[in-house]
């Protein structure tokens, strides 16, 4: 997730806003692996970055 976010030039806060108002702290936790990425968020990430949902699950 962090790689795609960085390639898109987005901050954690910006990414959170783009996928539905997810707090920066949740984005950080998902990137570090301390919080899992749910199916709905994975779908939004896949759509945003143009990749398969499997990349985030």
C-alpha positions in Angstrom: 0.0 0.0 0.0 2.8 2.4 0.9 4.5 1.8 -2.4 1.4 2.7 -4.4 0.7 5.7 -2.2 4.2 7.0 -2.7 4.2 6.4 -6.4 0.9 8.4 -6.6 2.6 11.2 -4.6 0.0 11.1 -1.9 0.4 11.6 1.8 -1.3 9.2 4.3 -3.8 12.0 5.0 -4.6 12.6 1.3 -5.0 8.8 0.7 -7.3 8.5 3.7 -9.5 11.3 2.3 -9.6 9.8 -1.2 -10.8 6.4 0.1 -13.6 7.7 2.3 -12.3 9.7 5.2 -10.0 7.1 6.8 -7.9 8.7 9.5 -4.1 9.0 8.9 -3.4 6.8 11.9 -5.4 4.0 10.3 -3.5 4.4 7.0 -0.2 4.3 9.0 -1.3 1.2 10.9 -2.3 -0.6 7.7 1.0 0.3 6.0 3.0 -1.1 9.0 0.9 -4.2 9.2 -0.6 -3.6 12.7 -4.0 -3.2 11.2 -5.5 -5.4 8.5 -6.9 -3.9 5.3 -10.6 -4.7 5.1 -12.3 -5.8 1.9 -14.1 -2.5 1.3 -10.9 -0.5 1.7 -9.0 -2.9 -0.5 -11.6 -2.4 -3.2 -11.3 1.4 -3.0 -7.5 1.2 -3.0 -7.6 -1.2 -6.0 -9.9 1.2 -7.9 -7.8 4.2 -7.0 -4.5 2.7 -8.1 -5.8 0.6 -11.0 -4.6 -2.7 -9.6 -6.2 -6.0 -8.5 -7.9 -6.1 -5.1 -5.6 -9.1 -4.3 -2.7 -6.7 -4.0 -4.2 -5.4 -0.7 -5.7 -8.6 0.8 
